[in-house]
Amino acid sequence: MPGEEQPAAPEPGAPAESLIVYPSPFPIKVMGKAGPGFAPAVVSIVRRHAPDFDPTTVETRSSREGKYTSLTTTVIATSREQLDALYKDLCDHPLVVMVL
């Protein structure tokens, strides 16, 4: 309405306000080609960023034809920076096809 003050637009390049309240359980699905090294590589990366991560909680699913594996890991996220670094390291790994 006229005369009402509008909220200021965020500055370009300013960090967006997080919708996640930290610390919080945060599931991450990682997909890659099926093979013996995929799960250990993912667990190693996740533990580097979330040392309290329990690898026995990983949920594993194979694709219909068995060519791909998806792993769902749930970490206790402590900050957006932690999640950003974790996603980057997972995406950069050669065995990882996709991270959601």
C-alpha positions in Angstrom: 0.0 0.0 0.0 1.2 3.5 -0.6 3.0 5.0 2.3 4.0 1.6 3.7 7.7 1.0 4.0 9.0 -1.9 1.8 11.8 -4.1 3.2 15.2 -3.3 1.8 16.5 -5.6 -0.9 19.6 -7.5 0.1 22.9 -6.2 -1.1 24.2 -8.0 -4.2 26.6 -10.7 -3.1 25.3 -10.6 0.5 24.7 -14.0 2.1 21.1 -15.1 2.0 19.3 -15.6 5.3 19.3 -19.3 6.3 16.1 -21.2 6.7 17.9 -23.9 8.7 18.2 -23.5 12.5 21.7 -24.8 13.6 22.6 -27.3 14.9 20.1 -29.4 13.0 20.0 -32.9 11.4 20.5 -32.5 7.7 20.2 -35.4 5.2 22.4 -35.4 2.1 21.9 -37.8 -0.8 25.0 -38.7 -2.8 24.8 -40.6 -6.1 27.6 -42.3 -7.9 28.6 -45.3 -10.0 28.3 -48.5 -8.1 31.6 -49.8 -7.0 33.6 -50.9 -3.9 35.2 -47.5 -3.4 32.2 -45.2 -3.6 30.7 -45.6 -0.1 34.0 -45.4 1.8 35.0 -42.3 -0.2 31.7 -40.6 0.7 31.9 -41.6 4.3 35.5 -40.2 4.5 34.4 -36.9 3.1 31.4 -36.6 5.3 33.4 -37.4 8.4 36.0 -34.8 7.5 33.3 -32.1 7.7 31.1 -33.7 10.5 33.5 -35.7 12.8 30.5 -36.9 14.9 28.9 -38.5 11.8 28.0 -42.2 12.4 28.7 -44.2 9.3 26.3 -47.0 10.4 23.4 -44.6 9.7 24.1 -44.5 6.0 21.1 -45.6 3.9 22.1 -47.3 0.6 20.0 -47.9 -2.5 21.0 -49.4 -5.8 19.5 -48.3 -9.1 17.2 -50.7 -10.9 20.0 -52.1 -13.1 22.7 -51.8 -10.4 24.9 -49.3 -12.3 24.4 -46.6 -9.7 24.3 -46.4 -5.9 22.7 -43.6 -3.8 23.8 -43.0 -0.2 21.8 -40.9 2.2 23.9 -39.5 5.0 22.4 -37.4 7.8 24.8 -35.0 9.5 24.3 -32.6 12.4 24.8 -29.4 10.5 26.4 -26.7 12.5 26.6 -23.9 9.9 26.0 -23.0 6.3 29.7 -22.8 5.8 30.1 -26.4 7.0 27.4 -27.6 4.5 28.8 -25.5 1.6 32.3 -27.0 2.1 30.8 -30.6 2.5 28.8 -30.2 -0.7 31.8 -28.8 -2.6 34.1 -31.7 -1.5 31.4 -34.3 -2.4 30.8 -32.7 -5.8 34.5 -32.5 -6.6 35.1 -36.2 -6.0 35.5 -38.2 -9.2 33.2 -41.1 -8.1 30.3 -38.7 -7.3 27.7 -38.1 -10.0 25.2 -35.9 -8.1 24.6 -34.5 -4.6 21.2 -33.4 -3.4 
